[in-house]
Amino acid sequence: MYFNTGITAGVMGGFMICIIICSTKRKSSTKVKHWFTIKNEKVIESFLKHHGALAQKRYKFSEVKKMTNSFKVKLGEGGFGAVYKGEIHSGCPVAVKILNASKGNGEDFINEVASISRTSHVNVVTLLGFSLEGRKKALIYEFMPNGSLDKFIYNKGLETTASLSWDNLWQIAIGIARGLEYLHSGCNTRILHLDIKPQNILLDENLCPKISDFGLAKLFPRKDSIVSLSYARGTIGYVAPEVCNKHFGGISHKSDVYSYGMMLLEMVGVKKNINAETSQTSEYFPDWIYKRLEQGRDLTTDGVIATQETEIARKMTIVGLWCVQTIPQDRPTMSKVIDMLEGNMNSLEMPPKPILSSPARLVPEFTTSSLQSG
């Protein structure tokens, strides 16, 4: 009996110790989390203080709630948080991005404000204001009535989404290229976007494209050509090989060029055909595209199209292939991309054949969990 009592007492004592330890850990974890939150808030406030000349207006979060009518109309949602339609005092419509409190340490907020505050270009979205109250962070942008490019090229909302003509696609491709050229060489501080994809290209009422979502951007002096990253950034399917594996080369403005090229191929509709024809094989898609180009076969999903439109599709495809070359040095600059898109088809050289297999298969350790995407 005494033996059983001793065991019971021992078990209960151990259980109580576990409760005390767990409670202490929980309190300690809460304190650490609170300390990091305060520290991050101070970092952000310090950043804003040192950028006192920012043209963007700072709003109270209560004003943000009011301008969105208590977040009534949601425009979209991603890993960063949600975007709502709103209206500022002047009656001007805006898009309000509410950043997830649990995501990151405020770096995405700083990246966004720091990047866009340095820009002024027709093909880069305008940041009108922001709100920062503790862990509540909001960014107020100009409203883009036609939404993002992905809904057009992926045929989202078939009944309500108008299809883009080949001339539309070509003009959009040139506009995005001009925006990237500006970020790479038109600012005092060079800006790498590092997350170029159709979801991050917004279209205004005239289908003028604007690059958005700078949460993963990297700023560095124009005299530097290579940057270092503390972690891999981007979205699988668009991210350049060198971002995954340093053996391919250094991370630079050519990494954005690769992402642009992948997007260009999607705009033409190449990947839709690839998915249908190569779903049972392991053929790397540049091999597939190159083979069809050499054979003079159709690369689009539209079937029979006019000669002029065929030329646009072929031109965009060839430029896209140049942009997704595996080695960064083999890719063109965005200035060269613009020249190729606007130039004569006869002067456009075929890119080299692909020399390596899919970057996604080359670097198995680079998984979705290691990516930071908006």
C-alpha positions, 0 to 999 in steps of 0.5 A, spaced: 500 500 500 505 504 501 509 502 495 503 504 491 502 511 494 509 512 493 508 511 486 502 515 485 505 521 489 511 520 484 507 520 478 503 526 481 509 530 483 512 529 476 506 531 472 506 537 476 513 539 475 511 538 467 505 542 468 510 548 471 515 547 466 510 547 460 507 553 463 514 556 464 515 555 457 509 558 454 510 564 458 517 564 456 515 563 449 510 569 449 515 574 452 520 572 447 514 573 441 512 579 445 519 582 445 520 580 437 514 584 436 516 590 439 523 589 436 520 589 429 516 594 430 521 599 432 525 597 426 520 599 422 518 605 425 526 607 425 526 605 417 520 610 416 523 615 420 529 615 416 525 615 410 521 621 412 521 624 405 516 619 403 510 622 399 506 616 401 501 618 406 500 614 413 493 612 415 490 610 422 488 603 422 481 605 423 481 610 417 483 603 413 477 600 416 473 606 414 475 606 407 474 599 405 467 599 409 469 594 414 473 590 409 467 589 405 469 587 398 475 582 397 479 583 391 484 577 392 488 573 397 495 570 397 500 568 402 501 575 404 494 576 406 488 579 403 486 585 398 480 589 399 477 595 395 476 601 398 475 609 397 479 615 400 477 621 401 477 624 394 473 619 392 478 615 388 478 608 388 484 604 392 486 597 393 488 596 400 493 590 402 492 587 409 499 584 411 498 577 415 500 579 422 503 572 422 507 572 416 515 574 416 518 579 421 516 586 417 521 585 412 515 584 407 512 591 409 519 594 409 521 591 402 514 594 399 515 601 402 522 602 401 522 599 393 515 603 391 517 609 395 523 610 390 519 609 383 515 613 379 514 609 372 507 608 368 509 600 369 510 600 376 504 600 381 503 607 385 503 606 393 498 611 395 499 610 403 500 605 408 498 604 415 502 601 421 499 600 428 503 594 432 502 588 428 496 591 423 500 593 417 496 595 411 498 598 404 494 602 400 495 602 392 492 605 386 486 601 384 487 597 377 480 595 375 482 589 370 485 586 376 491 581 375 494 578 368 493 571 371 485 571 370 486 573 363 491 568 361 488 562 365 481 564 363 479 565 370 471 567 370 470 565 363 463 569 362 466 575 365 473 576 363 474 578 356 479 575 352 486 579 350 488 580 343 495 578 340 496 585 340 494 586 347 498 581 349 504 584 345 503 591 348 503 588 355 509 584 354 513 590 352 510 594 358 512 589 363 519 589 360 519 597 360 517 596 368 523 591 369 528 595 365 526 601 370 527 597 376 534 594 374 537 601 371 532 607 371 532 608 379 538 611 383 538 604 387 537 598 383 531 594 385 530 586 384 523 584 384 524 577 385 517 574 384 515 576 377 509 572 375 502 573 372 499 574 379 503 580 380 502 584 374 496 588 374 492 592 369 488 598 369 482 600 365 486 601 358 490 594 359 496 598 361 500 593 365 503 595 372 508 591 376 506 590 383 507 586 390 514 588 392 514 584 398 520 579 396 524 585 393 531 586 394 535 593 393 542 594 392 547 599 389 547 600 382 555 599 382 553 592 384 551 586 380 551 580 384 546 580 391 546 575 396 540 573 399 539 570 406 533 565 403 531 563 397 525 567 394 520 567 389 515 562 386 516 555 384 515 555 376 518 562 375 524 562 380 531 562 376 536 556 377 541 561 380 536 563 386 536 555 388 543 553 387 549 558 387 553 553 382 549 556 376 551 563 378 550 569 382 543 572 383 542 579 379 537 582 375 538 576 370 534 572 375 528 577 374 529 576 366 528 568 367 521 569 371 519 574 365 521 569 360 517 564 364 511 569 364 512 570 357 511 563 355 505 562 359 502 569 356 503 565 349 499 559 352 505 554 351 505 551 357 498 549 356 500 545 350 506 542 354 501 540 359 497 536 354 502 533 350 508 532 355 504 530 361 506 522 360 513 524 359 519 528 363 521 532 357 523 539 359 519 544 356 524 548 352 526 542 348 519 541 347 518 548 344 525 548 341 523 542 337 516 545 335 519 552 333 524 548 328 519 544 325 515 551 324 509 548 328 504 552 332 505 554 339 499 557 341 492 554 343 488 558 338 489 553 333 489 557 326 490 565 327 492 570 322 499 571 319 501 577 323 498 574 330 502 568 328 509 572 328 507 576 335 506 569 338 513 566 335 516 573 337 514 572 344 516 565 344 523 566 342 524 572 346 521 568 352 526 562 350 532 567 350 530 569 357 529 562 360 537 560 358 539 556 364 546 560 365 544 568 367 550 571 362 546 567 356 540 571 358 538 578 355 538 585 359 531 587 359 533 593 354 535 588 349 528 584 351 524 590 349 529 591 342 527 584 340 520 585 342 519 591 338 524 589 332 523 585 326 522 578 326 527 577 321 533 580 325 531 575 331 536 569 332 534 563 335 536 562 342 541 556 343 538 549 345 537 547 352 543 544 355 540 542 362 534 539 365 528 542 369 531 547 374 526 544 379 529 537 378 536 539 379 535 542 386 531 537 390 532 541 396 529 547 394 521 546 396 515 549 397 516 550 404 523 554 402 520 559 398 517 566 400 511 568 395 506 573 396 
